[in-house]
Amino acid sequence: MAPARGILAIGSQAADFMRVLLVEDDRMIGQAVQTALRQDGYAVDWVRDAESADTALTTAGFDLVLLDLGLPGRDGVDLLRTLRTRHDATPVLIVTARDDVQDRVGGLDAGADDYLVKPFDLDELGARMRALLRRSAGRGEAVFEHRGVRIDPATREVTRDGEPVTLSPREFAVLEALMLRPGAVLSRAQLEDRLYGWGESVESNAVEVYIHGLRRKLGHDFVQNVRGVGYFVPKADSQGPG
Ligand code: CA
């Protein structure tokens, strides 16, 4: 672990509301990494063992997992295998003190995307995270379009009927979540999950404010709600949730 150096040079563009799961049982390392990443705008959830990580990954979506291998109880490689077995493709960066070639090969073969050996430099961690996030963005849907609204997750450009629309980063995150699956209803809690890490304070009407902004900019009908359930963008050929 490099001495604490304050700010990680991750680049706020890449870090905008990316959600990271940090799996680390070492208190000092965990705290240093969490603090540095939060300063760079990542939403960071920190768990200390594989079981909690497993639960977190089945209940929320993460853009990246930082995974220690030596954990109390179940170890990190076991968690990684479980994850890949259920076709969870979340990028995983192993961060561990195990530096044998065999450990590295084993971790990568179990489905890790990259491997960083402790002690590590926070700058290198940041650079590797950026590389993984770039790669995973390139792997996903490049650009998607629905009812005249087109969004590009890589550049964060949005157009409506060909005209540029300016969205705040959180409005963009809400829109992206809804447009990934037209017709699917997302609850307020699911949308909040996408925007905030655990323990971050959330204004009770935050999601409503973003939805209001999206409707103002994209047309009132573009985002609809099912009272008491959540929000959805209608499929192209219907007005109801699908
Ligand atoms: Ca450990």
Residues whose N, C-alpha, C, O or C-beta is under 5 A from the ligand:
A	BS01	CA	D25 D26 D68 G70 L71
